[in-house]
Amino acid sequence: MKTGGRRGAPEAKGVAGHPLQTRMIDYEKELNDRQLEAVRHVEGPLLILAGAGSGKTRVLIYRLAHLLQDHGVPARNVLAVTFTNKAADEMRHRVDTILGREGIPTEGLTVGTFHAVCLRLLRRYGDRLGLTPNFLVYDEDDQERALRHALERLDLSTETNPTRFFQSRIQRLKDRGLGPDGVRGDDFFAERLRNVFRVYEEQLKASGALDFGDLLVKALHLLRDHEDVLQACRDRWRFVEVDEYQDTNRVQFEFLRLLAGENGNLCVVGDDDQSIYRWRGAELKNILEFEKHFAPCRVVKLEQNYRSTQRILDAASAVVRRNAGRKGKELWTENRAGDSLTLLVAENEAEEADLVCTEIRRLARKGVRASEVAIFYRTNAQSRVFEETLTQWEIDYQVVGSLRFYERKEVKDILGFLRWCVNPGDRVSFVRLVEAVPWGIGNATVARLDGIRDERQGDYYQALEAFEGNGQAGRLRSAAARLREFLGRMREERERLGPTGFPDLATFVIKESGYLDVLAAHHKEDAETRRENLRQLVTGMTDHVARRPESTLEDYLSHVTLMTRADDFADGIEKATLMTLHCAKGLEFRVVFVAGLEEELFPLIRRDGDPPDIEEERRLFYVGMTRAKERLYLSFARTRQLFGRTRYKNPSRFLAELPQGLVEVRRTDR
C-alpha cells in the first residue's frame, strides 16, 4: 500500500512582490504531500484531479487561506465557485473560521455558485444588455408555465407537445450558448422547436424575466462583448477557484476562459470519474482537455482516500477503470481493508426492500444510527416501495429530491404575490396570484389584460386600470377593481415596510388576500399542514434577514430560486436517507445501499446503448459506491412490476464487473 510521506516545504514566494505574513497554519501537519503541492501552487493554471473522498474541500479551503495569509492576496481579489449553495456556505464558513481565529480579514471574498455569481454580475451590469434592475429569475415551474403559454399562443396542444420536452431541449441549447437560431435541422420537429423557443424568449422579455440558462449566457455575453466589464472582473478576481469542474457546461467553460485570461490564476478541482450530468449539459471534455486550453498547466492528483475501506475502493476502481474516457487515478487508503461488499438478491422489488430493512435493523443492533444509512436508486419511482416498507418496519426516513418546500403550491402562491411586487409586468407571477384566490377573473380576461399590457408596454396594474375604464360589464369591472385595489394595498404595504420588511409583507398577503379562506374551503383535509407551511415560509424569511441584514426582497427571491435539490439534504437528523444517485454526489454515509441493479434500470439504457451513455451510467455507479465509508450493499430483483405487468430482469452488467472475492452474495435473510 502506498504511504503519504512528507517533504521539506519550499519557501513561499509573495504574489507581485507582496510581503509575506508569518505563517500561522501548519500546512505540513494538516495536509498530505499531494494536497500540500496543490495548496502551495499560486501563479498560473492548476488542475487538481481529486478522487472520491480525497479531501478536495480541505484543499480548496487551505488554498484560500494560503493565498490570503501567506501571500497577502486581498480577500476581494479571490473568487471561489461551487455548484450548490450548501457547498458555498460550507466553504465560506470554514474559511471564516480558519482565518478568523488568525485575524486574517475575509471581507470581500466572493464565494457562490455559477448562477449566483452570474446573477450578481447581471444585477450590476445588466443595463448593458437592456435588462431592468428588478428582473426576475424563473425556476423550473415558472419556465414550464411560460412555455405552456407559448404553446397556447402557437395553438399547440400541451397533450401532444409536452412542455417538459421543450423545456429540456431549450435548456440544453442554452447550456451551449445557443438561441432559437441554433436549433439544427429543417424538419417539422426542428421548426416547431425553433418557433416555441422564439415565442418563449419573447415571453421572458415581455415579463422582464430570465431563466437559469439565461443567467449564464447573458453573463458570458457581458464579458465577451464589453471589454470594460471583462477588465473590471479580471481586476477584481485575480484568483479563481472552481469546485466540481467536471460538471461544467460549454457556457461555463467559456466564461472561465474569458475571466482567467491567457495566463490567469485559475484553479479547478474535479474528478472525471464523477462526471454524471451529461444529460443536463455537462461536458466531460472540459476536464479531460483542461491542460490543452490552459497551458502551461500544473496537474496534481489526489489519490489518497480518507472515507472508504480498501475493499470498497478496490471494487469501485475496478468498475470505473473500464471506461475509456478518463484520465486515470488509483485510489488508496490507510483505512482498514474492511468487510466484503454484500449483494442482496431478491425475487421482486418488495422483497428487495424487505431485505434492505432487515439489514438496517441488524446494523442498528450493532450501533449504526439511522442517520448513517442511505438507500440510493436510479429513478425517483423506485422510492415508493422503500418508503412503504420502511414505514411498515417503523424506520424513520427522509426523501431527498422529492417535492421541495419551495415547490409546494401554497408556498409558490404566496411567493407569486411577492414576485409580482418586484416585477408587476411578469405574466407568470400575475397568473399565479389570479389563480390563487377567486377574484372572478378567468383565462379570457387574463388574455385581454395580456394584450393591454403588451400594447401599452406597461404592467398588469396599469392594464387593470385600463380594463376597468373600457366599459366592461359590471361583474368583470368589479372583479378587476377588487384585484387592483388589493395589489395597490400590497404595493403600499411594501413601501411602508421598507426593503427588508418582506417577512411582514408575506404575512400581510397571507392574511389580507383571502388565501387562508381558500385553504379552508378547498383543502379541508390538509389545510392545517398548508397553513403550517406558510408559517414556516415566514419564519424562513425572518431567519434569512437575520443572517443577511441587508437582504432585500429581490435578494431573497433570487436566493430561493437558485437553491438546488442538493441543498435540501439535512444531515444530523435521525432518519435513513433515500435519494437518487444523482443527488448523492458530494455526500458520504457509514452504510450505503445501491438498489435496483438490473439491466435497463441501472444502467438505464438498453444493452446496445451508445458507449458514452454506458460510461456515464458506470460513473454514476462509481459515485454511489464511493459514498460508503464502512459497508456497501448492492441489490437487484429478479422480477419487477412495470406498468402493471411483471417483468423478468437480468442483473446489471456492472455486477459482473466487480472483482471476484470482494462480494458476498445473500439471497435471503429469513
C-alpha positions, -999 to 999 in steps of 0.1 A, spaced: 0 0 0 11 35 -8 20 58 20 19 96 23 54 108 33 64 144 39 88 166 21 105 198 31 83 228 24 97 251 -3 100 288 7 67 306 -2 70 335 -26 49 365 -25 24 375 -53 36 405 -72 63 412 -46 38 414 -17 55 409 16 45 376 33 30 374 67 42 350 93 28 315 87 3 305 114 -13 275 99 8 243 100 1 231 64 26 202 66 7 188 96 -27 193 81 -21 180 46 -6 151 27 21 156 1 -2 160 -29 -26 182 -10 3 204 0 16 206 -35 -19 218 -47 -22 244 -19 13 259 -25 8 264 -62 0 301 -66 6 315 -101 -9 300 -133 -35 274 -141 -38 244 -118 -59 212 -124 -65 192 -92 -78 157 -101 -94 148 -68 -105 112 -63 -136 104 -43 -130 111 -6 -96 126 -11 -102 158 9 -107 182 -20 -128 206 1 -100 209 26 -75 216 -2 -97 244 -16 -101 260 17 -65 258 26 -56 272 -8 -77 302 0 -61 305 34 -26 302 19 -33 330 -6 -48 353 19 -24 346 48 9 337 33 8 357 1 -11 388 12 -38 385 -15 -67 407 -5 -99 386 0 -118 408 -25 -94 396 -53 -105 359 -48 -135 342 -64 -145 306 -54 -172 290 -75 -192 259 -64 -222 241 -78 -245 242 -47 -254 268 -22 -247 243 6 -211 238 -6 -207 276 -9 -220 282 26 -197 255 40 -167 269 22 -174 304 34 -180 293 70 -148 272 71 -126 299 56 -140 325 80 -134 301 109 -98 292 100 -87 327 91 -109 344 117 -90 328 145 -57 340 129 -70 375 125 -69 374 87 -97 395 71 -120 377 47 -143 406 39 -149 409 2 -142 372 -6 -167 360 -32 -180 325 -27 -210 313 -47 -225 291 -73 -220 298 -110 -256 311 -112 -253 333 -81 -220 348 -94 -236 355 -128 -267 369 -112 -245 393 -93 -228 405 -125 -262 409 -143 -276 429 -114 -247 453 -116 -241 455 -154 -274 442 -168 -283 476 -183 -256 470 -209 -278 441 -222 -311 460 -218 -321 443 -186 -342 460 -160 -326 462 -125 -356 442 -110 -356 413 -134 -369 381 -120 -353 346 -122 -377 319 -133 -374 285 -116 -384 253 -134 -421 256 -126 -421 292 -138 -404 282 -170 -429 254 -176 -458 279 -171 -442 304 -196 -437 275 -221 -473 265 -217 -484 300 -226 -460 300 -256 -477 268 -268 -511 283 -264 -500 313 -285 -489 290 -312 -522 270 -310 -503 238 -299 -518 213 -276 -498 205 -244 -510 169 -247 -492 163 -279 -465 188 -272 -454 183 -236 -439 214 -220 -412 193 -203 -399 182 -238 -394 218 -249 -381 229 -215 -353 203 -217 -344 210 -253 -343 248 -248 -322 244 -216 -297 222 -234 -294 247 -262 -287 275 -237 -261 253 -220 -242 256 -253 -249 293 -256 -274 289 -284 -307 307 -291 -336 298 -314 -315 301 -345 -291 274 -330 -318 247 -335 -303 224 -362 -324 208 -389 -352 219 -413 -376 191 -405 -410 195 -388 -399 190 -352 -369 213 -356 -391 241 -369 -416 236 -341 -388 238 -315 -375 269 -331 -409 286 -330 -416 276 -294 -382 287 -283 -387 321 -301 -421 328 -285 -408 316 -251 -379 342 -254 -404 369 -263 -424 360 -232 -393 362 -210 -385 396 -224 -421 409 -220 -422 398 -184 -387 411 -176 -375 377 -166 -346 353 -171 -344 316 -167 -314 296 -153 -297 293 -187 -300 330 -193 -280 338 -162 -250 320 -176 -255 330 -213 -260 367 -206 -232 369 -181 -209 354 -208 -222 380 -233 -213 407 -208 -177 395 -206 -174 388 -243 -190 420 -257 -180 446 -231 -142 449 -226 -146 473 -197 -168 448 -178 -143 420 -185 -114 441 -173 -132 451 -142 -139 414 -134 -103 404 -141 -91 432 -118 -115 422 -91 -110 385 -92 -73 378 -98 -75 343 -84 -103 320 -93 -111 286 -77 -137 262 -92 -151 231 -75 -167 202 -93 -152 213 -126 -162 181 -143 -198 193 -142 -193 225 -162 -210 231 -195 -198 249 -226 -210 283 -214 -194 280 -180 -161 269 -197 -161 299 -220 -170 322 -190 -140 309 -170 -117 311 -200 -125 348 -205 -123 356 -168 -89 339 -164 -73 353 -195 -43 338 -212 -22 332 -181 -48 336 -154 -46 321 -120 -74 296 -125 -75 266 -101 -101 239 -109 -109 208 -88 -127 179 -102 -129 142 -109 -135 129 -144 -148 96 -129 -176 116 -112 -189 134 -143 -226 123 -142 -245 153 -156 -241 150 -194 -279 149 -197 -281 184 -183 -253 199 -204 -221 190 -186 -192 183 -209 -166 158 -198 -141 171 -223 -138 203 -202 -118 185 -176 -101 160 -200 -88 188 -221 -80 214 -194 -43 212 -200 -48 219 -237 -69 250 -231 -50 264 -201 -14 257 -209 11 257 -193 -8 239 -165 2 220 -134 -17 188 -127 -19 174 -92 -37 141 -85 -53 135 -51 -54 97 -48 -54 91 -10 -89 84 1 -99 92 37 -135 80 35 -138 44 25 -123 10 32 -98 -5 8 -123 -32 -4 -149 -6 -13 -122 14 -32 -109 -18 -50 -144 -27 -62 -153 8 -73 -120 13 -91 -123 -20 -109 -156 -9 -123 -148 26 -134 -114 15 -149 -134 0 -178 -142 35 -190 -122 48 -219 -130 85 -214 -109 92 -182 -75 105 -172 -68 77 -147 -63 76 -109 -56 48 -84 -73 54 -51 -57 40 -20 -63 45 17 -47 39 51 -81 29 64 -87 -8 72 -94 -33 45 -130 -36 57 -158 -60 51 -167 -76 17 -195 -59 -3 -228 -76 1 -251 -84 -28 -288 -89 -19 -306 -110 -45 -344 -107 -42 -373 -122 -61 -391 -89 -66 -389 -53 -55 -410 -58 -24 -386 -85 -12 -356 -63 -21 -370 -35 2 -376 -61 29 -340 -74 27 -327 -38 29 -348 -31 60 -337 -64 76 -301 -53 72 -308 -18 86 -324 -33 117 -294 -57 121 -270 -28 118 -290 -8 143 -284 -35 169 -247 -31 163 -249 6 169 -254 20 134 -277 50 136 -304 56 110 -288 89 100 -257 69 90 -276 49 64 -285 58 28 -305 40 1 -297 51 -34 -317 42 -66 -316 52 -102 -351 67 -106 -374 85 -83 -402 60 -89 -382 34 -70 -386 52 -37 -423 42 -33 -417 6 -23 -389 16 0 -410 43 17 -438 18 22 -415 -9 36 -396 15 59 -429 27 73 -440 -9 80 -408 -16 97 -411 17 117 -378 30 104 -378 68 101 -366 82 68 -362 113 47 -365 115 9 -342 139 -8 -350 153 -42 -388 148 -40 -412 178 -37 -391 206 -22 -405 230 3 -404 259 -21 -422 239 -48 -453 233 -27 -483 251 -41 -492 273 -12 -456 284 -8 -453 292 -46 -487 310 -45 -476 335 -17 -442 339 -33 -461 347 -66 -476 377 -49 -442 389 -37 -426 383 -71 -453 404 -87 -444 432 -63 -408 431 -76 -418 430 -112 -455 439 -119 -451 432 -156 -443 395 -150 -470 373 -165 -462 341 -146 -465 358 -112 -496 376 -122 -514 345 -135 -504 326 -103 -518 352 -80 -550 354 -101 -554 316 -98 -545 315 -61 -576 335 -50 -611 336 -67 -611 372 -78 -636 365 -105 -611 368 -133 -608 339 -159 -585 330 -187 -603 351 -213 -599 382 -191 -562 374 -185 -557 372 -222 -573 406 -226 -550 420 -199 -520 405 -217 -530 424 -248 -533 457 -229 -500 452 -212 -482 445 -244 -499 473 -263 -491 499 -237 -457 483 -228 -467 486 -192 -475 463 -163 -506 444 -151 -516 471 -126 -519 496 -154 -536 470 -175 -563 465 -148 -568 503 -147 -573 505 -184 -595 474 -184 -619 490 -159 -622 521 -180 -631 502 -212 -668 499 -204 -666 464 -191 -697 446 -177 -704 453 -140 -692 419 -128 -659 420 -147 -653 456 -138 -660 448 -101 -636 418 -102 -608 438 -118 -613 467 -94 -612 443 -64 -579 428 -76 -564 461 -85 -573 475 -51 -556 447 -33 -525 449 -55 -523 487 -47 -526 480 -10 -498 454 -13 -476 479 -30 -483 505 -3 -475 480 24 -442 471 8 -433 508 6 -442 512 43 -422 482 55 -391 491 35 -366 469 16 -360 443 44 -396 441 56 -407 413 33 -414 388 61 -442 411 73 -452 417 37 -457 380 33 -478 379 65 -499 408 51 -505 388 18 -514 356 36 -540 373 59 -554 401 36 -556 383 2 -582 358 14 -558 329 8 -565 313 42 -602 312 33 -592 293 1 -573 268 21 -602 263 44 -627 259 16 -607 238 -9 -581 219 11 -600 208 42 -581 176 47 -546 192 48 -555 228 54 -535 229 87 -505 214 71 -506 240 44 -510 268 69 -480 254 88 -460 256 56 -469 292 53 -458 299 89 -426 282 81 -422 303 50 -424 335 70 -401 320 97 -376 312 70 -378 348 56 -372 361 91 -342 339 96 -329 350 61 -330 386 72 -313 378 105 -284 361 86 -283 387 59 -294 421 74 -290 439 41 -310 414 21 -339 428 1 -370 411 -13 -352 408 -47 -322 392 -30 -344 367 -11 -364 357 -42 -332 351 -61 -318 331 -32 -348 308 -31 -349 303 -69 -312 294 -71 -315 267 -44 -308 232 -58 -321 199 -47 -288 190 -32 -293 219 -8 -323 201 6 -303 173 23 -305 177 61 -277 158 79 -276 152 116 -313 141 119 -320 105 130 -335 93 98 -324 70 70 -319 89 37 -335 79 4 -323 96 -28 -314 91 -64 -278 85 -73 -276 119 -89 -285 136 -56 -259 116 -38 -227 131 -52 -207 150 -26 -223 131 4 -210 103 25 -226 77 48 -214 50 70 -236 24 52 -249 26 17 -274 5 -2 -274 8 -40 -307 -8 -52 -322 -19 -85 -290 -31 -101 -308 -46 -131 -303 -41 -169 -324 -13 -184 -329 1 -149 -293 6 -138 -278 12 -163 -309 30 -175 -302 21 -212 -305 -8 -235 -277 -33 -237 -267 -20 -271 -267 17 -259 -242 42 -270 -207 39 -253 -208 75 -239 -242 67 -223 -229 34 -208 -197 52 -195 -219 78 -178 -240 52 -161 -208 34 -150 -196 67 -135 -229 70 -117 -224 36 -102 -189 46 -91 -203 77 -74 -228 56 -55 -202 31 -44 -177 57 -32 -203 73 -9 -199 44 15 -175 46 44 -177 12 60 -204 -10 45 -217 -12 9 -247 -32 -1 -258 -38 -37 -292 -53 -46 -313 -64 -75 -347 -81 -81 -353 -110 -105 -388 -96 -113 -402 -61 -111 -437 -46 -117 -436 -22 -147 -469 -6 -158 -489 -32 -140 -471 -62 -155 -444 -84 -140 -412 -82 -160 -382 -106 -156 -350 -87 -151 -313 -96 -158 -287 -85 -133 -268 -53 -142 -237 -57 -162 -219 -36 -135 -223 -65 -111 -203 -88 -134 -175 -61 -135 -169 -64 -97 -137 -84 -88 -143 -119 -76 -137 -124 -39 -149 -89 -29 -186 -96 -29 -206 -118 -6 -240 -129 -21 -270 -131 1 -303 -144 -14 -325 -144 17 -323 -135 53 -354 -150 66 
